[in-house]
């Protein structure tokens, strides 16, 4: 089950976040593309449909909707098939035939979200064991986290969303 983040680790994460914000090294804009809000000005609103289509695309194919559309536009057959499968999943959701909370993806959504937004809070500087302790304290899954698996996830997320 979740436990409280150790005070020294929580203070370190907060300090690192302040330093990164001051240095302008936050990856927030690039990660917003996952949710259909990439490149929009602060305070913008998007529709629930745009959010869901973008969210499904990312977790189904690990690419943004814009990226999939670009690939499809070049005539890439794989992207064309992915687009049609995505639209089928989207239509199932739109007409009440799918509960997105029950969909299974390769990536654990809770772990992914914690990692993506946590990197801007200093997770990138934690040792593997500190990273596992942090996830043990914050993750809603309530399971013990493997330092090696989290290190691999951190590398994948860091590669997908480099600091601008």
N, C-alpha and C positions, 0 to 999 in steps of 0.2 A: 504494500500500500504506500501511498505518498507520505513522505515525511518532510519536515521542514529543511530547507537548504541551510547547511552550516553557515554560521554568521560570517566567518572569515571568507568563505567562498562567495557568499552573497555580496559582501563589501567589495571583493575583487571584481566581480562581474559588473557591479554598478560603476566602479571607478573606470574600468575599461570602456564601458559604454560612453561615459562622459568624455573620455579621451578620443574615442572614435568619432563621436558627434562633433567635437571641437575641430578635429582634423578633416571633417567632411568625408569620412570613409564609411558611410552607411550604404547598404545595398538595397534599401527600401524600394526605390523606383523600379529596379529590374525585377524584383520578386512580385510586384503588383501585377505584372503581366500574366502571372498564373491565374489571377482572379479577374482578368478582363479590365483592369484599371491602369495598365502600364502607360506611362507618358501623359496621363491626365493631370491637370492642375489639382493642387490640394483642395479638398472640399467638394470635388466632383462626385456625382452619383452615377451608378450604372444600374441597369435593370437586373432583376433576378435571373432572367433568361440569359443575359450576357455573362453574368457571373457563372451560372451553372455550365454553360457551354465551354467557357474557358477553363473552369475547374475540371470538368470531365476530360477535356483534351489533355491537360497537363498530367493528371494521374493515370490516364489510360495509356498515353504515349510518351510521357516525359518530354513534351515539347509544347510551346505556347500555341494558342489558336492561330496567331499571326504567322508563326513559323509553318504550321501545317498548311495554311492557306497559300503561303508562298510556294511551298513544295508542290502542292496540288496544281497551282497555276503554271508550273513548268511542265506539266504532263506526267509527273512521276507517278507510276502506277501504284506503288505502295502507298503513297500519300493519298491518292484518289480512294483507294480501298479504306484507309484509315478514316478519311473524311466521311465516307458513307456509313461506316460502323459507328462513328461518333454521332452523326445525325440520328441514327436509329436509337442509340442510347438516350440522346437528348429528347427525342420524341416520346420514348417510353416514359421518361421523367415528366415531360410536359403534360402528358395525358393521364398521369397518375398510375402508370403500370410499373414504376420502379421507385424504390425508396433509396435515395443516394447514400443514406447512412448504412445500408446493408450491402453495398457494392464492395467487392474485393479487388484490391490493386496490389501490384508487386511491392510498392512502397507503403509502409504504415503511415497513414495520414497524420496521426498525432505526433509521431516521431519526426516526420518531415517538417511539420509546422513549427515544432519546438526548435528544430535545428535551423531552419531558414531565418526565423525571427531572432533566435538566440545568437546567431553569428554576429549580428550587429550589437549584441549585448556582451560580447567578449568570449563566447564559446570557442572561438577560433584559437584562443590562446591556452585553453585548458589542456592538461595532460589527459590521456585516455581514461585514467582512473577518476580524475576530477569530473570529466565529462559524464561518465557513468553515474557518479554520485549525484550530479546535477539532475540528470534524467530520472534517477530513482526518486528524487525529491519532488520533481515537477510534473512528470508524465502521468496522465490520467489512466494509463493502462494498468498501473499498480504492480507491474512485474519488475524483476531485477534486470538491469540492462547490462549488456556485454560491451566492455570498452572497445574491443576490436571492431564489432559491428557498427558502433557509433562513430568510430574513427573513419570507417569506410563511407558511411553516410555523410559525414562532414566533408570528406574529400569530394564526393559526388555533387553535393550542394554548392560547395565552394567553386567547383569547376563550372557548374551551370549558371551561377550568379556571382561573377567576380565583382569586386568593389570597383565602382565606376571611376 
